[in-house]
Structures are given as C-alpha cells and as structure tokens.
C-alpha cells in the first residue's frame, strides 16, 4: 500500500509513457489522433489567452513568471520570522523544505519549466553572501583571506552555473547524417595490409575491446517516437524541455535545464564548488557566532545566539544553508557513484522500473552492467567524452 501511494506521488520521469505516441514501446501506431488533439487545445488556448495589442507588453508577460515572486519575497521574510525564537526556527526550517517539495511535485506533474528553483538557488546564494559581508565581517573574526576565499568560491559557482546552462547537447536531425558520413569515410579510408600494419598490430590489439564497444554503441541508433528523429545510444527525450538530449542524465529543476553529454562535467563541477564553498562559509559563521563551542556542536548548541537579532538571523541562515548543502551533498554523492558505475540517472530509473539492475551501496546506485568497464575506464570515458554538437536551442537566451 505504501509503495502504491509513493508511485502516485512520484513525479513522472522523462520517458514515462503517457500516450502510445510518446513512448518507445508501441512503435506501430497510435490509438488517438494526437496532432488534431494538440491543434484543438492550441486553438482553445489562443482563444482563452486573447490577443495582446502591444507586442512589447506581450513579450514581457510571456517571459515574466509569477513563481519568481515567492522566492524573492517569502525567503527573507520566513528567515527573519525563524530568527525570532528557536521554536519558530524549528517550525519554519521544517516547513520550508516541505513547501519546496510540494511545489516541485506540482510543477513536475505539469511537465513545464519553471524559474522558481533557479531563482531560489541564486537568491539564496546572494542573500547568504550579503549577510556574511554585512553581519559577520564587521565582527572582526574573519580575515581578508577567508573573505576572498568565500568570494572566489561564489564567483566560481556562478561561472560554472552559466557554463552548465549553455546547453546539455540536444539531438538534432543533422546529427545522424553527420554520423553516417563519418562512418562512410572510415570505411573508405581502410588502410591496406602491409608490413607497417602488421608491425602496429600489437598496438591496435590493446584498444580492440574499447573500439568494439564504441562501434556497438554507434550502431544502436533509435528513432524517437516524439521528435521523429534518429538519436544515438543513451539519448533520451525530456518532455519538460521538449527535445531529445544526448546521454540524458536527468532534468535538473535547480538549473532549469537538462543535464546531458555537453554539460554533465560542468554540472558536477558546479555542485562540487558550491558544496565546498557552502561548508567553508558555514564553518566561518559558526566560529564567529559561537567561538567557545566546537564546530561540530555549535550548530546544535550555541548559548546566547538569540540575544541579538542580527546574531539570531545569521545563525538561522547557517541552519538554512546546512539543509540546502546536505541535499546537494547527497546529489553530488549520487552523481559520483553513477559516474563510477557508468550509469545515468535516467538509465538507473529505467532499470529499476524494468527490474534489470542491481542495487549497490545501500541503494545509492543502480548497477545496470551495460556500459560499465571498470572504475578507472568509466571515469576516463566521462572526463574525455566529446561535447555534443551545438544546437540552435542552446544559445545565450537559454541562460535562464
């Protein structure tokens, strides 16, 4: 019974079948006229929306999202309320993750992109840094070198985030044509058998298994039932973005984009830099507010911290940052384990659904055994995989 309730609450994954024409199971036909149905809903939506007389006003309305307002208004208000008393802090900091999860399920069910989580992440980062400069730095417990380290970490996090937002590597219709042409060129340029080739045969044999695996992957192209284009192995269709992504890992709500072949390394770097910077900043705040307490116990017991409003606010923000950092640290751990087993989050979820994978390390990773070639080779493949072809959709306008 509990598993059935969880299946109802669990948000749909990128390849969850909603209709026979949106999945890879039924490739022979569709039981509904989806094009006519989509057209009818589009015409109905246009009638309900109406026509805007001003194109400038229409563009502003289309790009402005009302979900950004709660992140900008409610966050500082709730943190200041939580700083009034430790009981209020417990209530607010317990309810805040619940509200975020509720909004996550609500938006993920509608399969639409939202700026709420990206706005919340950037505003939280900026607000924590603002309090660090205005409240902690004047206390004189933090050196200039430590301030510079925190500032550099914050800037590096934003730079890595911008690089991650440049695109996950969308699958285009020309990608399969380029692949076919490269395969034909390789066949036409087959070298003749001679003394030099026999002398280098020992070198070729060392990479025979790796080459065989790559040829097997390049042969298993499939047609997406939604995009109607050929896509390479390990690619998946994301209904939130509306496109197929090369080596799709998952759709990350915190960056409002997919994580794929082109931005997976920068996404991992963004997580790593943010977690390290956040842990370092939290330790500096706690050492300044609770100098007589050990760092491991200061977060749970800091006498006199509620005697001043500014100290209570900084202590509450330290708790808020710790909750966020703990969640992202878990995500970073899962990402590292998935890379070590050469499995994406999408492949792990499909393996769980189809009961074809093995749970390892207390359920933290699902080993499919399909692409793994050992810990070292898996990381070499991840760090040296080529970026996907640049798509017109991955432009500077997609930075939000």
N, C-alpha and C positions, 0 to 999 in steps of 0.2 A: 504493500500500500504506500509505503514511504517513497519507494522508487517511482511509482506511478505519479505521485504528486511532484516529485523532482523533475520528471520528464515534462510535466506541464509547465513548470516554472522555468525550465532551462531554455535560454534563448536559442533560436534556430541557428544552425551553423551555415557557412557559405554555400554548401552543396546539399542542404536538406531539401528533399523533393516536396514541392508544394503542388506541382501540377505535372502531368506526364510530359509536357514540353519543356520543363525546367530541370529535368534530371537526366542522368546518363543511363538510366535503367531501360526505359522504353524508347528505343530509337526507331521504331517503325511507324509511329503515328501519334496523333493527339486526339483525345476524345472530345475536345472542345475547340471552338473557333477562337483562339486566343487573340488573333490580330483584330478581329471585329470587336471582341470584348474590350481590348485595350483602347481601340478607337472610340468606342462608345463612352467609356469612362473619361477619356481625354476631352471629348466634346462636352460632356457634362461638367467637367471641372472648369473648362473655359467659360461656360455659361454662368457657373456659380461665382467664379472669380471676377468676371466682368472685365471691362477694358479700361485701362488707365489712360487718362488724357495726356499726361506728361510722361515722356519716356525716361526722364531723369528720376522722377518720383517712383516710377515703376521699377527701375533698376535698384534704387535704394530699398524699396520694400522687399524685392526678391532676395537681396543679399543680407538684409538685416534679419537676424534670428532672435526671437524673443527669449530663447533659452539662455542667452548670454547674460541677461539681466540678473537672474538669481545668483549666478556665480560672482558677479561684481558687487552685489548689494548684501546678500544674505551671509556670505562668508565672514567679512569683518564684524558684522552685527552679531552673529552667533558666537564668534570667538570672544567678543567683549562681554557677552552675557555669560559665557562659560567661565570667564575670569572673575566674576563677582564672588563666587563661592565654590568650594571644591565639589559640593554635591551637584551644583549646576554644571560644573565641568564634566562630571561623570555622565550626567544625562545628555548633555549636548554632544560630547565626543562619542557617545554610544549611538545616538540617533543619527548623527551626520553620515557615517558610512552606510547606515540603512537607507537613508534618503537617496544617497548616490546610487546604491544598488537598485533601488526601486526605479529611479529614472533610467538607469541602464537597461533594465528589462523592458520598460515601457517603450523606449526608443528602438531597442533592438528588435522587438516584435514587429515594428512598423518598417524595419529594414531601410532606414533612411539615415543619412549622415547628419550629424549634429555638432555644433561648435561648443556645446556646453562643457564637455570634458576637457577639450583643449584649452578653453578659456579658464576653466577652473584650475588646471595644472599651471598655466602661465601666470595667472593672477596669484595663486598660492606661492609660487616661487618668488614673484616680485614683492609680495606683501611680507613674506618672511625675511627677505633681504632688507626691506625698508625698516622693519622693526629691529633687525640686527644692527643697522647703522645708526638709527636714532635712539635706541634704548640701551643696547649692550655696549656699543663702542664708547659712549660718554662715561661709562663706569670705570674705565681705565684698566680693565682686566685683560683686554685683548690687544696684542701687539700689532704693529703695522704689517708685519709679515703674515700674520694669521688672517688679517682682513684682506690682504692681497691674495692669499690662497683661496679664501671663500669667494672673492670676486672673480678670480680666474676660473674657478670651477663653475660658477653660474654662467659666465660668458661662454665657456666651452660647451656647457649643456645646451644653451640656446643655439650655438653654431651647429652642433651635431643634430639638433632637432630640425633646423632648417634644411640641412643636408638630407635628413631622413624624409622630409616632406616633399622632396623633389620628384618622387615617384617610385613605386615598387617594381616597375617593369611590366607594363601592360602588354598583353599579347595582341599583336596587330596582324592584319591579313597578309601583309608582306613578309612576315617573319617566316612562314612556311615556304614561301617562294625562295627566300634567301637561303634557307636550309637546303632545299632541293638543289639549287645551283651549286652550293658548296660541295654537296655530295657528288654531283656530276663531275666537278673539277677534280675531286680526289680520285674518282675512278679513271678519268682521262690521263691524269699525271702519275699513273702507276709506274715505278721505275723498272727497268729491265734487269733480269737476273745476271749478275756478273761477279767477278772476284771481289769487288768492293762491297757488294751487298752481302756476300757470304761472310766477309770479314766482320761486318757490322751486325750479323745475325744474333750474336750473343747479347748485344745491347738492346736489340728490339725485343728479345725474349723476356727481358726483365720487366718491360711495361706491357706485356701481352695481355695480362688479366685486366689491367686498367683500361686498355684500349677496347677490349671486348665488352667491358661494362658500359663504356661510353657509346659504342655502336649499338648496343642493345637499347639504351635509353633513347638514342636518336631515332630508332626505328619505331618506337611505340607512340607515335603521334595519334591523337584522337580529335574528334570533332565535337566542339561544344554545342550542346543542344539549344543553348540560349543565344550565344553570339553567332552561331553558324559559321565559325572559323576553326581552322585546324590549330591545335595548341600542343605544345611539347609535353613530354612526361613531367609529372609532378606539378603541372599548372592546374589552377582551379578557378572556378567562376565565383566572384563575390557579388551577390545581389545588392549589397549596400552600395558598392561603387559602380555596379552595373557593367563590369568588364572582367575578362579573364586575366589573371596575374601569373607570371612565370614563377614557379616554385613558391606558390602561395603558402605562407605560414598561418596568418590569421589577419582579421581586420581589427586593428587596434583603435579603440574609441578615444584613447588619450591623445593620439596624434591625428585623429580624424582621417585615417588613411589605412590602406593595406600594408602589410609587411611581406615583401616578396624578395625576389632574387637581387634586385638592384639596391634595396635599402635595408636588407637584413643586417648587414655588418654595421652600418651606421646606427641602426636601431639598438643593437646590442651595446655599441659604444655610448649612446645616449643614456641608456639605463645604467651602465657602469659608472659613468661620470656623475650622474645625478645622485646615485646611492652613496658614492664616496663623499661627495660634497655635502650631502644632507647629514650623513653621520658625523662628519667633521664639524659642521656648523652646530648640530645639536650638542655635541660634547663641549664646544666653546660656551654655548649659552648656559648649560648646566654648571660648568665650572665657575662661571661668573655669578650666577644666582645662588648657588649652593657651594661655596668654597670649602666648607667644613665636611661635606659629605663626599663619599666615594662616588665615582662616576656611575657605577652600576646601580647604586641605590638612590641617587639623587632624583631620578625621575619618579620614584615612588614615595620618597620621604624627603621633604625639603622644608624644615620649620621656618616660619616667618615669611614665606614667599607671598602669602596673601595679605601681608600688612600694607603693601603699596600696590596701587592699581597697575602701574607700569610693570612691576615685577610679576604680578599675577598674570598679566596679559602675555608676557614673554614665556612664562612657564606653561601656560595653556597652549601657546603656539609650538612650544617644544614637544608637547604631547601630540598635537595635531600632526606635526612633521614626522614624529616617530611612527604614527599609524600609517601615514602615506608611505614612508620609507619601508616599513615592514611589508606592505603589499607589493611594492615594486621590487623589493629584495626577493620575495617569493617568485615573482615573474622572471627576474634575472636568473634565479636558480633553475627554473624550469627550462628557460631558453638554453642555458649552458648544457644541461643534461640532454635536451633534444638534439643539440648540435653534436654532442659526444656520441649519440647513437644514430646520427644522420637520419633524423625523422623530423618532419614539420608538425606543427600543432594540428593542422588540418588532417594530415595522414594519421596522426595518433587518434584523433576523434573518429575518423572513419574506421580505423582498426578496432576501436572499442565497440563501435556500432555493429560491425560485421563479425566481431569476436575472432579476429585473425591476429591480434597482437598479444604480447605478454607484458604484464605489469612488472616493472622493476623498481627497486629502491622505494619500497613502501608506497607505490602508486604515483610517484613523482614523474615517471617517464614510462611511455609505452614503446616497447621494442617491437617493431614490425619485422625486422630482419631482412628487409627487401633491398635496402640501399647501403646498409652498414658494412664497412670494410675494415673495421678496427678503429680504436680511439684516435690514433695519430693520423691515419688517412682521412678520417671523417673531418677532422679539424683542418687538414691541408686543403681538402676539397672546399670547405666553407670559406676559408680565408683567400683562396685563389680562384673562386668561381667568377666568371666574367660577368660584367654588368649586362643587364638586358638592353635590348635595343631601345633607343629613345622614342618615346611616343608623343604625339602632339598633345595628349591629355596631361602629361607630366610636365607642366610648364610652371612659370613663376606664379601664375594665378592660383595654383593649387597649394600654395604655402599655407593657406588657412583651411 
